[in-house]
Amino acid sequence: MKSKLEYIWLDGTEPTQCLRSKTMVRNDFGGTVEECPVWSFDGSSTNQATGDDSDCLLKPVAIFPDPDRASAYLVMCEVLNADGTPHPTNGRATIQDEDEDFWFGFEQEYFLWDLKTELPPGFPKGGYPAPQGPYYCSVGARNAFGRELIEEHMDICLEAGLNLEGINAEVAPGQWEFQIFAKGAKRAGDEIWIARYLLERTAESYGMAIDYEPKPLGKFADWNGSGMHANFSNGAMRELGDETIFTKICEEFGKHIDRHMSVYGANNDQRLTGLHETQSIDEYSYGVSDRGASIRIPIGTVQDGWKGRLEDRRTASNADPYKVAAAIIKTTKEALA
């Protein structure tokens, strides 16, 4: 019995890395990550090496069944140098503290992009649709665009075993969102990247691309941008019921704006303008139920006796979830040290 293993990794494209993949065929494969060998690739073709020293390594770190191909698996990989050390493009290796005390829920927004019109579906060529308002969580052909693709992607993610917790249409035509929750930073990052890969691959058959730019319609367009809101908690936040813990964390995040913004996605200044449910990129704030703040304290956290999570709303849709989680863990631990 032969199995197809799709090795998936992040390349060295700047300022935003892209997904790459290639297929290995194996005999008598049992379906575990331990059975997946380290594999090499040509890093000179992915902006990760020079031609005279081109070999980079793929280290399998997570595996999922691939519902869209017969006898197939999706293998998430870290990129290593030829000597086995983490490659500079390896965001997963930036996570120093990996345990299940930190839980993450990422809300991944994105635009579908019609390759025939070079616009999101629902946008007329040479103009704009009616202003945002009717499209968020919409129903009906006048307001919801691309649902067939979105439903197919959701089904594939669930069949692959990803902990996808929901989807919804977003505030602009052709803009959608899915949510992934996981215990552990590396697991959360693995699942977001696999879900992104499956979305890109599913969209191919619809003549659609996926646009993760935070403001693909332009900085001054009167449309919400795309984020990847990062919900997070640790044991103390979930269990102690202490408002001062949340205050300390929120205050500490305000001391490390550069640390976070440096990994929260390229071109995020076009989205974080202070409009469209964002705080300005050069300001910092937090507040209960405030979607215009940098960090929102969900009302549920307060109602549950200050037990729960925080939501960092600054993270752009094109950010690397590995790097985002690493920064969040570091700042949270410093706040509570």
ABEGO torsion letter per residue (X at the ends): XBBBBBBBBBBABOABBBBBBBBBBBBGBAGBAAABBBBBBBAAAAGABBAABABBBBBBABBBBBAABBGBBBBBBBBBBAAGBBBAABAAAABABBBAABBBBBBBBBBBBBAAAGBBBGBBBGBBBBBBGAABGBBEAAABBGAAAAAAAAAAAAAAGBBBAEBBBBABBGBBBBBBBBBEAAAAAAAAAAAAAAAAAAAAAAGBBBBABABAAEAABBBBBBBBBBBBBBAAAAAAGBAAAAAAAAAAAAAAAAAAAAAAEBGAAAABAGBGGBBBAABBBBBBGBAABABBBBAAAAAAGGBEBBBBAABBAABBAAAAAAAAAAAAAAAAX
